[in-house]
Amino acid sequence: MLKINQEKCKKCQICAKNCPIGAIAVEPGADGKKVVSITNMCVECNVCRRVCPFGAIDGAEKTEGMVQCHSCSIQCKVPLAPPAPASATPTRAAVWSATARSS
């Protein structure tokens, strides 16, 4: 699972603006400062990691039990089973087919 390193994060929100499925939440913290976090909607497409200018996205890239979705240019990794809803991918594509499993 990807996590935001709060020490490195400068709250610029570039990750949230570029997340194709809106899995990054920006909320006010107890001290009034913004808190950026990755929600359970994350499909670990790593777009946030690629766009973060501060290297604030941590976590090992998950590959076990995941396949590459080729329904759009983002090419998220999606779980093989149990299938997540099609709404979990940016194009809302149903990618859990025999073809997807073999790629």
C-alpha positions in Angstrom: 0.0 0.0 0.0 1.3 3.4 -0.9 1.6 6.0 1.9 2.4 9.7 2.0 5.5 10.5 4.1 4.2 13.5 6.0 7.7 14.8 6.7 8.5 15.0 3.0 5.0 16.2 1.9 4.8 19.9 1.3 1.0 19.8 0.8 1.2 21.1 -2.8 -1.6 18.6 -3.7 0.0 17.7 -7.1 -0.6 14.1 -6.2 -4.3 14.7 -5.5 -4.8 16.7 -8.7 -3.2 13.9 -10.8 -4.7 10.9 -9.1 -6.9 9.4 -11.9 -9.5 8.0 -9.5 -9.5 10.5 -6.7 -7.9 8.2 -4.1 -5.9 11.0 -2.4 -7.7 12.9 0.3 -6.8 16.5 1.3 -8.4 17.5 4.6 -7.8 20.1 7.3 -5.9 18.6 10.3 -6.3 19.4 14.0 -3.8 22.2 13.7 -5.5 23.8 10.7 -2.9 22.6 8.3 -3.8 20.3 5.4 -3.3 16.6 5.8 -2.8 14.6 2.6 -3.6 10.8 2.7 -4.2 7.9 0.4 -7.6 6.3 0.8 -8.5 2.6 0.4 -9.7 3.5 -3.2 -6.0 3.4 -4.3 -5.3 0.9 -7.1 -1.5 1.5 -6.8 -1.2 2.9 -10.3 1.8 5.0 -9.0 0.8 8.1 -10.8 1.1 10.0 -7.5 4.6 8.7 -7.0 5.6 9.8 -10.5 4.3 13.3 -10.2 5.4 14.1 -6.6 8.3 16.6 -6.8 9.3 15.9 -3.2 9.4 12.1 -3.3 6.9 11.9 -0.5 5.0 8.8 -1.7 6.4 5.7 0.1 5.6 2.0 -0.2 6.8 -1.0 -2.1 5.1 -1.5 -5.4 2.6 -4.3 -5.1 2.9 -6.9 -7.8 1.7 -10.2 -6.3 -1.9 -10.9 -7.3 -2.0 -7.8 -9.6 -2.3 -7.4 -13.3 -1.6 -4.5 -15.5 -4.7 -2.8 -16.9 -4.3 -1.7 -20.5 -7.7 0.1 -20.8 -6.1 3.5 -20.8 -2.8 5.3 -20.9 -2.4 5.2 -17.1 -2.1 1.4 -17.0 -3.0 0.9 -13.3 -2.3 -2.3 -11.6 -5.6 -4.0 -10.5 -6.2 -7.0 -8.4 -6.9 -10.4 -9.9 -9.3 -11.7 -7.3 -11.6 -10.9 -5.8 -12.3 -8.4 -8.6 -12.7 -4.8 -7.6 -15.6 -3.0 -9.0 -15.1 -1.6 -12.5 -15.4 1.8 -11.0 -12.0 1.3 -9.3 -10.2 2.0 -12.6 -10.0 5.5 -14.2 -11.9 4.4 -17.3 -14.3 2.2 -15.2 -13.2 -0.7 -17.4 -13.9 -4.3 -16.5 -10.5 -5.8 -17.0 -10.8 -9.1 -15.2 -10.8 -11.4 -18.2 -8.6 -14.3 -19.3 -6.7 -11.9 -21.5 -6.0 -9.5 -18.6 -4.8 -12.4 -16.4 -2.3 -13.6 -19.0 -0.7 -10.1 -19.6 
